[in-house]
Amino acid sequence: ARTTDETRGHLQEEVEKLYRRNVDRLLETRFSRVRLLRVSASFQKVAREMGELERKAERAARPFKVDSAEFDRLAVLSTRRSRKGKEAFEQLGGDAERIAAAFQKIQEIQRTLHKRESDIRMDREAVRDAIRQYRDASRETLQAKSELTEANLRLVVSIAKKYTNRG
């Protein structure tokens, strides 16, 4: 059964509420900025490594003119003796050794990716979402700081004009 839009909305609200509660907890514990930056840097490093592994898998499948997910599907099919198996084999170029080598390489990359996901207890999509949220929050923070600095500068100039009696 698919999740309805209403249920999905409720679930997203619940996740947002939990997220805000966790942020509040971090703030209450006075989680140091330095530690947060270290955690962020480590997380971004893992995200970059995962992205590089995904690109390696795509590069391994590129000579076959398909993406890595489609290559996996076709490589498994190409080992069968059915009509679809033969079509998949031909679509991948008809070289069993080359297909097997690429399949093995992509499988090894996928195992490494799954291990990383298991280590950090997040799948790739969740990592991408977290990085996007962090970048958005960083951008908003920078914008707010910039606006505050500009407002303070305007205030100082206004006070200086009144003080020097030129305004």
N, C-alpha and C positions, 0 to 999 in steps of 0.2 A: 504494500500500500504506500502511496506517495504522500508526502507531507503537504498539507494544505498551506496556502499562503498565510492564513490566519495563524495556524500553528507555528509556521516558520517565523512569523513576526514575533510571536510570544517567546519562542526559543531565543531569537536574536536579542530581544529585550532582556531576557534572563542572563544571557552571556554577557551583555554590556553591564548589567548590574553587578555580576560577579567580578568582572574586570575592574570596574570602579572600586569595588570593595577591596580588591587586592592592591590596587594603587594606593588607596587610603591606608591600608596596613603597612605598605612600604614606607609611606610618608610618616606614619606614627612611629615606626622603628628607627626613624632618622637614617634610613639607608643612605650611605654616603655617596656623593656624586662620583667620587673616584671609583668606588666599587661598581656603581651603575655603569660607568663608562667602560670598565674592564669587562663586565658581563656583556655589554652591548658589542664590544669589539670581538669577543670570543664568538658570540652568536652570529655576527656578520661574517666572520671567518668561516664558520661552518656553512652558512648559506652560500658563500662564494664557492667553497669546495663542492657542495652539492650541485650548484649550477654548472661548475666545470665538469663534473662527472656526467651530468645530463648532456652537456655539449659533446663530450667524448662518445657517448652512446649514439648521438645523432650523427656524428662524423663517421662512426663505424658503419652505420646503415646507409649513409649518403651514396656510396657507389652503386647501391641497388635501387636508387631513385625512390625510396620510401623512408618514412620516419622509423624510429627504433621500435615503436609499439607495433606498427604494421609489419616490420621486418620479423619480429618475434612470431607473430601470427603466421606469416607466410613460411618462415623457416620450419616451424613445427609441421605445417601442412605439407611442405615439400618432401618430407620423409615418408609420406604415405603413398600408396600405389593407386589411389583413386584418381579419377579425372581431375578433381580439384587439386589434388596433390601434385599431379604432373603440371597443371597450369601454374601453380605457385612456384614450382621448381624452375619452369621456363621464365616466369616473370622475374625471378631472382638471378637470371643469367645462365642457369644450367650447369654451374660448376659446383659440385657437391662439396669439395674440399674448401673452396672459398666461402661458401655459405656456412659450413660448419665452423670455420675459423672465426668468422664475423659473429655468428650466433654465440660461440663460446665467449668471445670478448665482451659482447653486450650483456650476457648473463653474469659475467664477473663484475661488470660495472653495476648492474642492478643489485647484486648481492651486497656490494660495498654501500650503495645508496640505502638499501634496506637496513643494513647494520647501523648506518649513521642515524636513520630515522628512529631505530630502536634505542640507540644510545641517548638521543635527546628527547625521546618520547613525543615526537611530533612528525607528521608526514610532511612531504615537500610543499604541499599547498599551504599547510599551516605555517610553515617557515616563511614562505613568500608573503603571506598575509601579515605575519608579525613584523617582518622587515618593512613592509609598506606602511603599516600603522606607526612604526617607530619613526620612519622618515617623515610621515605626515605630522606627527607630534613634534618632531624636531623643527620642522619648517614653521609650524604654528608658533612654537616657542620663540624662534628667531624673529618672526614677524612681530610678536607681542613685545619683545625686548626692543626692537627697532622703533616701534610706535611709542613706547614709553620714553625712550631716549629723545625722540623728536619732541614729544610733549614737554619733557623737562627742559630741553633747550629753548623752546618757545617761551616757557615760563621765565627762565633766566633772562632772556632778551627783553621780555616785557618788563620785568622788575628793573633791569638795568636802565631801560629807557625812562621809566618813571623816576628813578633815582637821580639820573643825570639831567632830568627836566627837559628832555628833548622830544618827548612823545606826547 
